[in-house]
């Protein structure tokens, strides 16, 4: 089984699930997952994890994301993007110029509470919100804390614009644009979205499905590439055996705090698993170990 990560350039019109289906066909394996769902309207970076690397998704360095998003003012749709039905509209004041839009954008920087779209993939009692919305079900989504690290207006003319947003995981850009429109005294909906960066994965290095078809092996990155932001521990063969048996091994852990997640290697620099630091006893305890396959 192949183990590694592929930085996929997802095209518009395909769901993230569709991409995984194509990758399963290209690589001839079923065990493939992705980090950070993109809607069919959106394009851009979609990190895909192959084989045993799927167990590393939750630790992957893809939390902070950067997007380029197009928007139009004066329209509101039920999905908050251009794929939905227009539910209301309003004229865009002629006085609304680039300087005013820029000023409003800056007010969104920092931490805030965001109300996600009813057409999001958030689970409500085990059912995706967008499925309930299409059934016209009555439900309320909880707000979520998000962080906008940077937001910049790249272009604006006559009620249409393009922004660059760097934000925390879980931020809904179409909901952000909805809120921007409201703060501008009108409506707004997203017309296009490109994710240009997800953690360490950049769109400039992303591979298209066509490129993966031609050279599938050439674009597979090491399985531990996305977790290199985690501290590491190198263990002896005996210590690795202990961890694989579910037993702890000693570690001084200078500077580490309780519960710190570590990537564990053997002396040949092969990743053997994920462990957590027990500060009280100065040991590491196994969390996710690779008993059958050493992830390279």
Backbone torsions as a table, in degrees:
resi	resn	phi	psi	omega
1	UNK	NA	137.6	177.8
2	UNK	-80.9	140.5	179.2
3	UNK	-128.6	124.9	179.5
4	UNK	168.5	-169.4	-177.2
5	UNK	-128.1	139.4	176.1
6	UNK	-120.5	126.0	176.3
7	UNK	-87.3	98.0	-173.1
8	UNK	-92.1	138.2	172.4
9	UNK	-92.4	98.1	-178.1
10	UNK	-74.4	131.0	177.4
11	UNK	-86.0	161.8	173.5
12	UNK	-65.8	145.7	175.8
13	UNK	97.8	-11.5	177.8
14	UNK	-113.5	142.7	174.2
15	UNK	-81.5	165.4	175.7
16	UNK	-61.6	-35.4	177.8
17	UNK	-64.3	-37.7	177.1
18	UNK	-61.4	-40.6	-179.9
19	UNK	-62.1	-44.2	179.4
20	UNK	-62.1	-38.5	176.9
21	UNK	-60.6	-41.7	178.4
22	UNK	-66.7	-40.2	179.9
23	UNK	-66.5	-36.9	177.5
24	UNK	-62.4	-36.3	177.7
25	UNK	-71.6	-44.6	-177.3
26	UNK	-63.4	-43.1	-175.0
27	UNK	-96.1	-4.1	176.6
28	UNK	62.6	39.1	-179.7
29	UNK	-148.1	153.5	-177.2
30	UNK	-94.3	-29.3	-172.2
31	UNK	-81.0	83.1	179.2
32	UNK	-138.9	135.5	176.5
33	UNK	-136.9	172.5	-178.8
34	UNK	-133.2	161.5	177.8
35	UNK	-113.5	123.3	175.1
36	UNK	80.4	91.8	-178.5
37	UNK	-64.4	141.5	171.5
38	UNK	-117.4	134.4	176.9
39	UNK	-66.6	159.1	177.9
40	UNK	-55.0	-34.8	178.8
41	UNK	-64.1	-29.7	-173.4
42	UNK	-86.3	153.8	174.6
43	UNK	-125.7	172.4	172.5
44	UNK	120.2	-157.4	-170.5
45	UNK	-68.4	125.1	175.7
46	UNK	-135.9	96.5	178.7
47	UNK	-67.4	125.9	179.0
48	UNK	-114.8	134.4	-176.3
49	UNK	-108.0	129.2	-176.0
50	UNK	-106.0	140.1	172.6
51	UNK	61.4	-134.4	-178.1
52	UNK	-63.7	-19.4	178.9
53	UNK	-64.2	-19.7	178.5
54	UNK	-60.1	-25.1	-179.5
55	UNK	-74.1	-8.0	-178.5
56	UNK	-100.5	-2.4	-173.8
57	UNK	-54.6	-44.0	-175.6
58	UNK	-66.3	-18.2	-179.7
59	UNK	-102.8	-3.1	-173.3
60	UNK	-63.8	149.8	180.0
61	UNK	-83.4	77.1	178.6
62	UNK	-141.5	20.3	-176.0
63	UNK	-69.9	-47.2	179.5
64	UNK	-86.9	127.7	-174.7
65	UNK	-125.6	151.3	177.2
66	UNK	-123.5	133.5	-177.7
67	UNK	-127.9	152.6	163.1
68	UNK	-111.4	125.1	-175.6
69	UNK	-130.4	131.7	174.2
70	UNK	-94.4	147.1	179.5
71	UNK	-144.4	159.9	174.0
72	UNK	-128.1	135.8	178.7
73	UNK	-91.1	156.5	175.6
74	UNK	94.1	-4.2	-178.8
75	UNK	-128.8	142.4	171.4
76	UNK	-127.7	133.5	178.4
77	UNK	-118.7	163.5	-178.4
78	UNK	-68.0	-24.0	179.4
79	UNK	-99.8	-3.4	-178.6
80	UNK	68.6	12.5	172.8
81	UNK	-139.7	178.2	-172.7
82	UNK	-74.5	-3.2	177.5
83	UNK	-83.7	-12.1	-174.9
84	UNK	-93.4	-177.3	177.8
85	UNK	-90.3	136.4	178.2
86	UNK	-67.6	124.8	-179.7
87	UNK	-106.3	-21.9	175.3
88	UNK	-163.6	161.6	179.4
89	UNK	-148.2	163.6	179.2
90	UNK	-156.9	149.3	177.8
91	UNK	-67.3	148.6	176.3
92	UNK	-94.7	119.2	-177.9
93	UNK	-55.7	136.6	177.3
94	UNK	-62.4	-24.2	-178.3
95	UNK	-76.3	-9.5	-177.8
96	UNK	-78.8	100.7	-176.7
97	UNK	-109.6	175.5	-175.5
98	UNK	-56.2	-37.9	-177.8
99	UNK	-65.1	-38.8	-180.0
100	UNK	-68.7	-40.7	179.0
101	UNK	-63.6	-44.2	179.8
102	UNK	-59.5	-43.0	-179.2
103	UNK	-62.7	-41.6	179.0
104	UNK	-66.7	-40.4	179.5
105	UNK	-57.9	-42.7	-177.1
106	UNK	-63.6	-24.8	-179.6
107	UNK	-70.4	-12.9	179.7
108	UNK	-90.8	-7.3	179.7
109	UNK	-66.8	142.1	179.7
110	UNK	104.2	-163.9	-178.6
111	UNK	-87.4	142.1	177.1
112	UNK	-158.1	168.4	176.4
113	UNK	-97.0	123.4	-179.4
114	UNK	-114.2	137.2	174.4
115	UNK	-94.2	110.6	-177.3
116	UNK	-65.0	160.5	176.5
117	UNK	-65.1	143.8	174.9
118	UNK	-66.0	-17.3	178.6
119	UNK	-98.8	26.0	176.9
120	UNK	-84.4	175.2	180.0
121	UNK	-94.9	17.5	178.6
122	UNK	-66.3	139.1	179.6
123	UNK	-82.6	130.5	173.4
124	UNK	-119.3	104.2	-176.7
125	UNK	53.1	41.7	176.4
126	UNK	85.3	1.5	-179.8
127	UNK	-119.0	136.3	179.0
128	UNK	-63.1	138.9	-178.5
129	UNK	-58.3	-39.7	-177.5
130	UNK	-64.9	-29.7	176.9
131	UNK	-69.4	-41.1	177.2
132	UNK	-65.5	-39.2	-180.0
133	UNK	-63.6	-39.5	179.5
134	UNK	-68.9	-23.5	176.9
135	UNK	-89.0	2.9	-178.9
136	UNK	59.0	33.7	178.6
137	UNK	-73.9	152.5	178.9
138	UNK	-93.2	111.4	179.5
139	UNK	-152.4	160.5	-179.9
140	UNK	-125.1	129.1	176.9
141	UNK	-89.0	137.9	176.0
142	UNK	-73.6	146.9	175.2
143	UNK	-69.1	161.0	178.7
144	UNK	-135.8	148.0	-179.9
145	UNK	-81.2	124.3	179.2
146	UNK	-128.6	161.4	178.6
147	UNK	-127.8	125.8	173.1
148	UNK	-100.5	109.4	-178.2
149	UNK	-78.2	-36.5	179.3
150	UNK	-155.5	140.5	173.2
151	UNK	-142.3	129.9	-173.0
152	UNK	-139.9	138.0	176.8
153	UNK	-84.8	116.8	-179.1
154	UNK	-88.5	-33.1	176.5
155	UNK	-160.9	153.9	177.5
156	UNK	-159.0	133.1	176.9
157	UNK	-160.5	123.6	173.7
158	UNK	50.3	50.6	174.0
159	UNK	83.2	4.4	176.4
160	UNK	-122.9	139.7	-177.0
161	UNK	-150.6	172.8	178.5
162	UNK	-135.5	127.3	179.0
163	UNK	-120.7	156.9	171.9
164	UNK	-114.4	126.3	-176.6
165	UNK	-127.6	127.4	170.3
166	UNK	-111.9	123.6	-168.4
167	UNK	-147.2	172.4	178.9
168	UNK	-78.4	162.5	174.6
169	UNK	-60.2	140.9	178.3
170	UNK	92.7	-1.1	177.7
171	UNK	-80.1	131.6	176.7
172	UNK	-98.3	114.1	-175.8
173	UNK	-67.3	-38.5	179.5
174	UNK	-65.7	-32.9	176.1
175	UNK	-71.2	-36.1	175.2
176	UNK	-60.9	-45.4	179.7
177	UNK	-64.4	-39.4	175.0
178	UNK	-55.4	-46.5	-178.4
179	UNK	-69.4	-33.1	176.4
180	UNK	-62.5	-45.6	178.3
181	UNK	-58.7	-43.0	179.4
182	UNK	-62.1	-41.4	-179.3
183	UNK	-70.8	-22.5	176.8
184	UNK	-85.1	-2.0	178.3
185	UNK	84.0	21.7	179.7
186	UNK	-146.9	-154.3	175.0
187	UNK	-115.9	165.3	177.4
188	UNK	-155.8	145.5	172.5
189	UNK	-140.3	152.0	-178.8
190	UNK	-79.5	136.5	179.1
191	UNK	-110.2	-18.0	177.4
192	UNK	-164.6	152.5	-178.5
193	UNK	-146.6	132.9	174.6
194	UNK	-128.8	125.3	173.5
195	UNK	-88.6	114.0	-175.1
196	UNK	-95.3	-14.7	178.1
197	UNK	-157.4	139.9	174.0
198	UNK	-135.1	101.3	-175.3
199	UNK	61.2	-121.7	-179.0
200	UNK	-86.1	-5.9	-175.7
201	UNK	-91.9	123.0	-174.6
202	UNK	-113.6	148.4	-177.2
203	UNK	-65.2	-26.7	-179.4
204	UNK	-66.1	-24.7	179.6
205	UNK	-103.2	2.2	-177.3
206	UNK	-75.0	146.3	-178.3
207	UNK	-107.1	138.2	176.3
208	UNK	-76.7	164.2	176.9
209	UNK	-61.6	-34.2	179.1
210	UNK	-65.0	-41.3	178.2
211	UNK	-66.6	-37.7	178.3
212	UNK	-67.6	-34.8	176.7
213	UNK	-61.2	-41.9	-175.6
214	UNK	-75.7	-41.2	-177.1
215	UNK	-138.3	71.9	-174.7
216	UNK	-60.5	-35.9	-177.5
217	UNK	-74.2	-27.4	-171.8
218	UNK	-67.2	-22.1	-174.1
219	UNK	-106.7	7.5	179.7
220	UNK	-84.3	119.4	-180.0
221	UNK	-92.3	157.0	178.5
222	UNK	-55.5	143.3	-175.9
223	UNK	-62.1	-28.1	-177.5
224	UNK	-90.8	2.8	-175.8
225	UNK	-59.0	-38.7	-175.5
226	UNK	-80.3	-5.2	-179.0
227	UNK	-116.6	15.3	-177.7
228	UNK	-72.7	-5.3	173.2
229	UNK	-79.4	-12.5	178.8
230	UNK	-83.8	146.8	174.3
231	UNK	-64.4	156.2	-176.4
232	UNK	-118.7	159.5	172.7
233	UNK	-135.7	133.0	177.4
234	UNK	-106.4	124.4	-173.7
235	UNK	-114.6	151.8	175.8
236	UNK	-73.3	166.1	177.0
237	UNK	-55.2	-40.8	179.3
238	UNK	-64.4	-41.0	179.0
239	UNK	-67.4	-39.5	177.0
240	UNK	-60.9	-41.2	178.8
241	UNK	-62.7	-41.1	177.5
242	UNK	-60.5	-47.5	-179.0
243	UNK	-62.1	-40.2	178.8
244	UNK	-65.9	-23.7	177.1
245	UNK	-88.0	2.0	-179.5
246	UNK	85.1	14.3	-177.8
247	UNK	-102.0	156.3	179.6
248	UNK	-84.1	161.8	173.6
249	UNK	-134.7	149.5	-177.0
250	UNK	-69.7	146.4	175.7
251	UNK	-154.6	127.1	-179.2
252	UNK	-61.3	-44.7	174.4
253	UNK	64.4	41.8	-179.8
254	UNK	-59.3	123.8	177.3
255	UNK	86.2	-7.3	179.7
256	UNK	-86.2	147.3	178.2
257	UNK	-103.1	166.7	179.9
258	UNK	-56.4	130.8	176.5
259	UNK	81.8	3.7	179.2
260	UNK	-55.3	133.1	178.1
261	UNK	-87.0	129.5	-179.5
262	UNK	-122.9	149.3	170.0
263	UNK	-93.3	133.6	-174.3
264	UNK	-111.7	128.7	179.1
265	UNK	-117.4	156.1	169.3
266	UNK	-90.1	-177.2	-175.2
267	UNK	-70.1	-13.3	176.1
268	UNK	-92.7	10.4	179.0
269	UNK	64.3	34.7	172.3
270	UNK	-102.2	135.1	-179.8
271	UNK	-71.3	125.4	-179.7
272	UNK	-111.2	-8.1	176.2
273	UNK	158.0	-172.3	179.1
274	UNK	-118.0	136.0	180.0
275	UNK	-133.9	165.4	177.2
276	UNK	-120.6	144.4	-177.8
277	UNK	-87.2	127.8	174.6
278	UNK	-100.6	99.6	-172.9
279	UNK	-66.4	-36.4	-176.9
280	UNK	-61.6	-40.2	-176.3
281	UNK	-104.4	-1.6	-179.3
282	UNK	53.3	54.3	176.3
283	UNK	-138.4	163.2	169.6
284	UNK	-110.2	141.0	-179.5
285	UNK	-114.8	135.2	-176.7
286	UNK	-63.1	140.5	177.0
287	UNK	-119.0	-53.8	175.2
288	UNK	-136.3	109.0	-178.7
289	UNK	-113.5	152.8	-178.8
290	UNK	-104.5	88.5	-174.3
291	UNK	-71.4	-38.7	-174.1
292	UNK	-93.7	-37.7	-174.5
293	UNK	-127.1	126.3	173.6
294	UNK	-82.0	118.6	-178.5
295	UNK	-77.8	125.6	-178.2
296	UNK	-91.5	NA	NA
